[in-house]
Amino acid sequence: MNSPDPGPATAAPATANKPAAWWMIALAGVATQFLIMVNGVIAARMLGVEGRGQVVMVAILAGAASQLTLGGSLPNAITHKLAATGRNTRDGLRGFVGRWLLWGSLAGAVAALYLVFLERADLDSDVALLAVAVVLMALQAMASRILVAAMLGEETPPLTVALTSLLPQLVLVVVVGTALALGVRWNAVELLGVTILCTGLVLLARIRALAPGRGDQPLDRVELNAVARRTHIGSVGPIDGLGLDRILVGSTLGSAALGLYSAAFALGGLTNILAICLAMIALPQITKLQTAPDQERAFVRGWLVMSALLMGVVALGLVLLTEPVIRLTFGREFLDAVPVARWLVVGCGLLGFRRVLTAVLQGRSRGGVPSWSSSLSPPSWLSESCGVLSSTRWWAWEW
């Protein structure tokens, strides 16, 4: 017999009073991003500027395909609905996978065709394999965000959520680092293949970590899609979430310029992933605290102050250490990226704090506010365009 939908009114807010446990997810997210940066450094030394640019273009196109479709607002909607109804993922999302796989494959194919268009002057088997990698990585990005959101929504132990992100990335760094130390020189296709394999192991670990089904009714598809649509633009992040600056640099100036730009962006990614982790942790807690307004307001005030201070300290430290970090990690051939890296760290920090504010509104069932404000506010698209044009002029001048 299916259990009734308990609704938000019966959702216990007890877990919101355990911030220490949820900090594991934030710290693991930061550590994972650090390992991703380390892997990027190793890849840059293995592939050089040109090969690094190819890998980044594949990853950015896959990420954009994910953000625009299933990886954008849907994960936050899943977290919200699972936390509000008390359902497990295996019950709540039963019957959704087939349709999602179809839409995800279509989005990945569109991104892959754009890559083929960019490389049309040098079409060969490597370009075809890079296009396949775009599709696979887009699907993996969507699945990864959905699974993490589902784990948070059904209150999977924070340590489990953290480890399924951290350990596989550590394995990837060890594998690629060992290959570099042994003198192995993979090309972009081979390195992406190793990355796809390790990411697949992450997804399997996360699926196994999901709670067993209890026979509850699945979530209402129409209602879930409605929540996702209302919050889509705010969740995607039209300024920073799509990586339009890197796509434009790679499209107009080529893989070498994108390789340099990616080194600059790597430091900014640290503040961005910290913001994403803070938003991911806050969303289910704020959702559950809607039945306790006083506790909810206190939690939101404390979380916003803590988030602002933490991100400010991290951004300031990265700005001061930009030049030595790039020189010691990526190498002297990437030092031209230092001026842009400093601006990107500050910009990513400011945009990252916006993600935390968006999570607060989504937890209060007001996720449509950041979406329509982002879409109607001229600075959102104007600042994106100006930033892209400025970076393009800078790289053209340097080259």
C-alpha positions as CSV (number, residue, x, y, z in Angstrom):
1,M,0.0,0.0,0.0
2,N,1.4,3.4,-1.0
3,S,2.1,5.8,1.8
4,P,0.4,9.2,1.4
5,D,2.3,12.3,0.5
6,P,3.3,13.8,3.9
7,G,3.8,17.3,2.4
8,P,6.0,20.0,3.8
9,A,3.9,20.3,7.0
10,T,5.1,16.9,8.4
11,A,8.7,17.2,7.3
12,A,10.9,17.2,10.4
13,P,13.4,20.0,10.6
14,A,15.7,18.1,12.9
15,T,18.5,17.6,10.4
16,A,18.8,21.3,9.8
17,N,20.2,21.5,13.3
18,K,23.3,19.4,12.3
19,P,25.4,21.9,10.3
20,A,28.7,20.2,11.3
21,A,27.7,17.0,9.4
22,W,26.7,19.0,6.3
23,W,30.0,20.8,6.4
24,M,31.6,17.5,5.2
25,I,29.8,18.1,1.8
26,A,31.1,21.6,1.5
27,L,34.7,20.7,2.4
28,A,34.6,17.7,0.2
29,G,33.3,19.9,-2.7
30,V,36.2,22.3,-2.2
31,A,38.7,19.4,-2.0
32,T,37.2,17.9,-5.1
33,Q,37.5,21.2,-7.0
34,F,41.1,21.4,-5.8
35,L,41.7,17.9,-7.2
36,I,40.1,18.9,-10.4
37,M,42.5,21.9,-10.6
38,V,45.4,19.6,-9.9
39,N,44.2,17.3,-12.6
40,G,44.0,20.3,-14.9
41,V,47.6,21.2,-14.1
42,I,48.8,17.6,-14.8
43,A,46.8,17.6,-18.1
44,A,48.3,21.0,-19.1
45,R,51.8,19.7,-18.5
46,M,51.0,16.5,-20.4
47,L,49.1,18.0,-23.3
48,G,50.5,21.5,-23.6
49,V,48.5,24.6,-24.3
50,E,46.8,23.3,-27.5
51,G,45.8,19.9,-26.1
52,R,44.6,21.5,-22.9
53,G,42.4,23.8,-24.9
54,Q,40.8,20.9,-26.7
55,V,40.0,19.1,-23.4
56,V,38.5,22.3,-21.9
57,M,36.3,22.9,-25.0
58,V,34.9,19.4,-24.8
59,A,34.2,19.8,-21.0
60,I,32.6,23.3,-21.4
61,L,30.3,22.3,-24.3
62,A,29.2,19.2,-22.3
63,G,28.7,21.4,-19.2
64,A,26.6,23.9,-21.2
65,A,24.4,21.2,-22.6
66,S,23.9,19.9,-19.1
67,Q,23.1,23.3,-17.6
68,L,20.6,24.3,-20.3
69,T,18.7,21.1,-19.9
70,L,18.6,18.4,-17.1
71,G,21.5,19.7,-15.1
72,G,20.2,23.2,-14.6
73,S,17.1,23.7,-12.4
74,L,15.9,20.1,-12.3
75,P,18.4,18.9,-9.6
76,N,17.3,21.7,-7.2
77,A,13.7,20.9,-7.9
78,I,14.4,17.2,-7.1
79,T,16.1,18.1,-3.8
80,H,13.2,20.4,-2.9
81,K,10.4,17.9,-3.7
82,L,12.1,14.9,-2.1
83,A,12.9,16.8,1.0
84,A,9.4,18.3,1.2
85,T,7.6,14.9,0.7
86,G,9.9,12.6,2.5
87,R,10.2,10.2,-0.4
88,N,13.2,8.2,-1.4
89,T,14.8,8.6,-4.8
90,R,14.0,5.1,-6.1
91,D,10.3,5.7,-5.5
92,G,10.1,9.5,-6.2
93,L,11.9,9.3,-9.6
94,R,10.6,5.9,-10.7
95,G,9.8,6.1,-14.5
96,F,11.6,9.3,-15.2
97,V,15.0,8.0,-16.4
98,G,14.0,7.0,-20.0
99,R,12.6,10.4,-20.9
100,W,15.5,12.2,-19.3
101,L,18.0,10.0,-21.2
102,L,16.4,10.9,-24.5
103,W,16.5,14.7,-23.8
104,G,20.0,14.5,-22.4
105,S,21.3,12.7,-25.5
106,L,19.7,15.2,-27.8
107,A,21.3,18.1,-25.9
108,G,24.7,16.4,-26.0
109,A,24.4,15.7,-29.7
110,V,23.7,19.4,-30.4
111,A,26.8,20.4,-28.4
112,A,28.8,17.7,-30.3
113,L,27.7,19.1,-33.6
114,Y,28.9,22.5,-32.6
115,L,32.4,21.1,-31.8
116,V,32.4,19.4,-35.2
117,F,31.5,22.7,-36.8
118,L,34.5,24.4,-35.1
119,E,36.9,21.7,-36.2
120,R,35.4,21.4,-39.7
121,A,38.7,22.4,-41.3
122,D,40.5,19.4,-39.8
123,L,37.9,16.7,-39.6
124,D,39.4,13.3,-38.7
125,S,38.9,10.4,-36.3
126,D,40.1,12.4,-33.3
127,V,37.4,15.1,-33.9
128,A,34.7,12.4,-34.1
129,L,35.9,10.9,-30.9
130,L,36.0,14.3,-29.2
131,A,32.4,14.7,-30.4
132,V,31.4,11.4,-28.8
133,A,33.2,12.5,-25.6
134,V,31.0,15.7,-25.6
135,V,27.8,13.6,-25.6
136,L,29.0,11.2,-22.9
137,M,30.3,13.9,-20.6
138,A,27.1,15.9,-21.0
139,L,25.1,12.8,-19.9
140,Q,27.4,12.2,-17.0
141,A,27.2,15.8,-15.9
142,M,23.4,15.7,-15.9
143,A,23.3,12.3,-14.1
144,S,25.9,13.5,-11.5
145,R,23.9,16.6,-10.6
146,I,20.6,14.7,-10.4
147,L,22.1,12.0,-8.2
148,V,23.7,14.4,-5.8
149,A,20.5,16.4,-5.6
150,A,18.6,13.2,-5.0
151,M,21.0,12.1,-2.2
152,L,20.6,15.4,-0.5
153,G,16.9,15.3,-0.8
154,E,16.5,11.9,0.7
155,E,19.1,12.7,3.5
156,T,21.8,10.3,2.5
157,P,24.6,10.5,5.2
158,P,26.8,13.5,4.4
159,L,29.9,11.5,4.6
160,T,28.6,9.2,1.8
161,V,27.8,12.2,-0.4
162,A,31.2,13.6,0.2
163,L,33.2,10.4,-0.4
164,T,31.4,9.6,-3.7
165,S,32.6,12.9,-5.0
166,L,36.1,13.0,-3.5
167,L,37.6,9.6,-3.8
168,P,37.0,9.0,-7.6
169,Q,38.5,12.4,-8.4
170,L,41.5,11.4,-6.2
171,V,41.8,8.2,-8.2
172,L,41.8,10.2,-11.5
173,V,44.5,12.5,-10.2
174,V,46.6,9.5,-9.1
175,V,46.1,7.7,-12.4
176,V,47.0,10.8,-14.6
177,G,49.8,11.9,-12.3
178,T,51.3,8.4,-12.3
179,A,51.1,8.3,-16.1
180,L,52.9,11.7,-16.3
181,A,55.6,10.6,-13.9
182,L,56.2,7.5,-15.9
183,G,56.6,9.5,-19.1
184,V,53.3,8.5,-20.6
185,R,52.0,11.2,-23.0
186,W,48.3,10.8,-23.7
187,N,46.5,12.9,-26.3
188,A,43.3,14.8,-25.6
189,V,41.1,11.9,-26.7
190,E,42.9,9.4,-24.4
191,L,42.8,11.7,-21.4
192,L,39.1,12.3,-21.9
193,G,38.5,8.6,-22.1
194,V,40.2,8.1,-18.7
195,T,38.1,10.9,-17.3
196,I,34.8,9.4,-18.6
197,L,35.7,6.1,-17.1
198,C,36.4,7.5,-13.6
199,T,33.2,9.6,-13.7
200,G,31.3,6.5,-14.6
201,L,32.6,4.9,-11.4
202,V,31.4,7.9,-9.5
203,L,27.9,7.5,-10.8
204,L,27.8,3.8,-10.0
205,A,28.9,4.5,-6.4
206,R,26.2,7.2,-6.1
207,I,23.4,4.9,-7.4
208,R,24.4,2.2,-5.0
209,A,24.3,4.7,-2.1
210,L,20.6,5.5,-2.8
211,A,18.1,4.3,-0.2
212,P,16.0,1.3,-1.1
213,G,12.5,1.9,-2.3
214,R,9.5,1.7,0.0
215,G,6.7,1.4,-2.6
216,D,5.7,5.1,-2.4
217,Q,4.1,6.9,-5.4
218,P,6.6,8.7,-7.7
219,L,6.7,12.4,-7.7
220,D,4.1,14.2,-9.9
221,R,5.9,14.8,-13.2
222,V,3.9,17.9,-14.1
223,E,4.5,19.5,-10.7
224,L,8.2,18.7,-10.7
225,N,8.6,20.1,-14.2
226,A,6.7,23.2,-13.1
227,V,9.1,23.8,-10.2
228,A,12.1,23.3,-12.5
229,R,10.7,25.7,-15.1
230,R,10.1,28.5,-12.6
231,T,13.6,28.3,-11.3
232,H,15.4,27.5,-14.5
233,I,17.2,30.7,-15.4
234,G,18.2,31.4,-11.8
235,S,19.6,27.9,-11.4
236,V,21.4,27.9,-14.7
237,G,23.2,31.1,-13.9
238,P,23.1,33.0,-17.3
239,I,26.2,35.0,-16.4
240,D,28.6,32.3,-15.3
241,G,26.8,28.9,-15.4
242,L,27.1,28.3,-19.2
243,G,30.8,29.1,-19.6
244,L,30.0,31.5,-22.5
245,D,33.3,33.3,-22.1
246,R,35.3,30.1,-22.6
247,I,33.2,29.0,-25.4
248,L,33.6,32.3,-27.2
249,V,37.4,32.4,-26.6
250,G,37.8,28.9,-27.9
251,S,35.4,29.5,-30.9
252,T,37.1,32.8,-32.0
253,L,40.7,32.4,-31.0
254,G,41.3,28.6,-31.0
255,S,42.4,25.9,-28.6
256,A,45.7,27.6,-27.6
257,A,44.1,30.8,-26.4
258,L,41.4,28.7,-24.6
259,G,44.2,26.7,-22.9
260,L,45.6,29.8,-21.4
261,Y,42.2,31.2,-20.5
262,S,41.3,27.9,-18.7
263,A,44.4,28.3,-16.5
264,A,43.0,31.7,-15.5
265,F,39.6,30.3,-14.9
266,A,40.9,27.4,-12.8
267,L,41.4,29.7,-9.8
268,G,38.1,31.3,-10.1
269,G,36.5,27.8,-10.1
270,L,37.5,27.4,-6.5
271,T,35.2,30.2,-5.3
272,N,32.5,29.0,-7.6
273,I,32.5,25.4,-6.4
274,L,32.5,26.6,-2.8
275,A,29.4,28.7,-3.5
276,I,27.7,25.7,-5.2
277,C,28.4,23.5,-2.2
278,L,27.1,26.2,0.2
279,A,23.9,26.5,-1.9
280,M,23.5,22.7,-2.1
281,I,23.7,22.3,1.7
282,A,21.4,25.3,2.4
283,L,18.5,24.3,0.1
284,P,17.2,21.1,1.8
285,Q,17.7,22.6,5.3
286,I,15.7,25.8,4.4
287,T,13.0,23.7,2.8
288,K,12.5,21.6,5.9
289,L,12.6,24.6,8.2
290,Q,9.6,26.2,6.5
291,T,7.4,24.9,9.3
292,A,9.6,26.7,11.9
293,P,9.8,30.3,10.7
294,D,11.9,31.6,13.6
295,Q,14.5,28.9,13.2
296,E,14.5,29.3,9.4
297,R,15.2,33.1,9.6
298,A,18.0,32.5,12.1
299,F,19.5,29.8,9.9
300,V,19.3,32.0,6.7
301,R,20.9,35.0,8.5
302,G,23.7,33.0,9.9
303,W,24.3,31.1,6.6
304,L,24.4,34.2,4.5
305,V,26.9,36.0,6.8
306,M,29.1,32.9,7.0
307,S,29.0,32.4,3.3
308,A,29.9,36.0,2.5
309,L,32.9,36.0,5.0
310,L,34.1,32.6,3.8
311,M,34.0,33.4,0.1
312,G,35.6,36.8,0.7
313,V,38.5,35.4,2.6
314,V,39.0,32.7,-0.1
315,A,38.8,35.2,-3.0
316,L,41.2,37.6,-1.3
317,G,43.8,34.8,-0.7
318,L,43.5,33.6,-4.3
319,V,44.0,37.1,-5.7
320,L,47.2,37.6,-3.7
321,L,48.6,34.2,-4.7
322,T,47.5,34.1,-8.3
323,E,51.0,34.7,-9.9
324,P,53.0,32.2,-7.8
325,V,50.2,29.6,-8.0
326,I,50.0,29.7,-11.8
327,R,53.8,29.8,-12.2
328,L,54.4,26.8,-9.8
329,T,51.5,24.7,-11.1
330,F,50.7,25.3,-14.8
331,G,54.3,26.5,-15.6
332,R,55.8,29.7,-17.0
333,E,54.2,29.2,-20.4
334,F,50.8,30.0,-18.7
335,L,51.9,33.2,-16.9
336,D,50.1,35.4,-19.5
337,A,46.9,34.2,-17.8
338,V,47.7,36.0,-14.5
339,P,46.0,39.4,-15.1
340,V,42.7,37.8,-16.2
341,A,42.9,35.2,-13.4
342,R,42.7,37.9,-10.7
343,W,39.6,39.4,-12.2
344,L,38.0,36.0,-12.7
345,V,38.5,35.2,-9.0
346,V,36.7,38.3,-7.9
347,G,33.9,37.9,-10.5
348,C,33.4,34.2,-9.6
349,G,33.2,35.1,-5.9
350,L,30.5,37.7,-6.5
351,L,28.5,35.4,-8.8
352,G,28.9,32.5,-6.5
353,F,27.3,34.4,-3.6
354,R,24.3,34.9,-5.9
355,R,24.0,31.1,-6.0
356,V,23.6,31.0,-2.2
357,L,20.9,33.7,-2.4
358,T,19.1,31.7,-5.1
359,A,19.1,28.6,-2.9
360,V,17.5,30.6,-0.1
361,L,14.7,31.7,-2.3
362,Q,14.2,28.2,-3.8
363,G,14.0,26.8,-0.3
364,R,11.2,29.3,0.4
365,S,9.4,28.2,-2.8
366,R,10.2,31.5,-4.4
367,G,12.7,30.2,-7.0
368,G,11.0,32.1,-9.8
369,V,12.2,35.4,-8.3
370,P,15.9,35.0,-9.3
371,S,14.9,33.5,-12.6
372,W,12.8,36.4,-13.8
373,S,15.1,39.0,-12.3
374,S,18.1,37.4,-14.1
375,S,16.2,37.3,-17.4
376,L,14.7,40.8,-17.2
377,S,17.7,42.6,-15.7
378,P,19.9,44.1,-18.5
379,P,23.2,43.6,-16.4
380,S,22.8,39.9,-16.6
381,W,23.2,39.6,-20.4
382,L,25.1,42.9,-20.8
383,S,27.8,42.1,-18.3
384,E,28.2,38.7,-19.8
385,S,28.6,40.2,-23.3
386,C,31.0,42.9,-22.0
387,G,33.1,40.3,-20.1
388,V,33.4,38.1,-23.1
389,L,34.3,40.9,-25.5
390,S,36.9,42.3,-23.0
391,S,38.5,38.9,-22.6
392,T,38.5,38.4,-26.3
393,R,40.2,41.8,-26.9
394,W,42.8,41.0,-24.2
395,W,43.7,37.7,-25.7
396,A,43.9,39.1,-29.2
397,W,46.2,41.8,-28.0
398,E,48.4,39.3,-26.1
399,W,48.7,37.0,-29.1
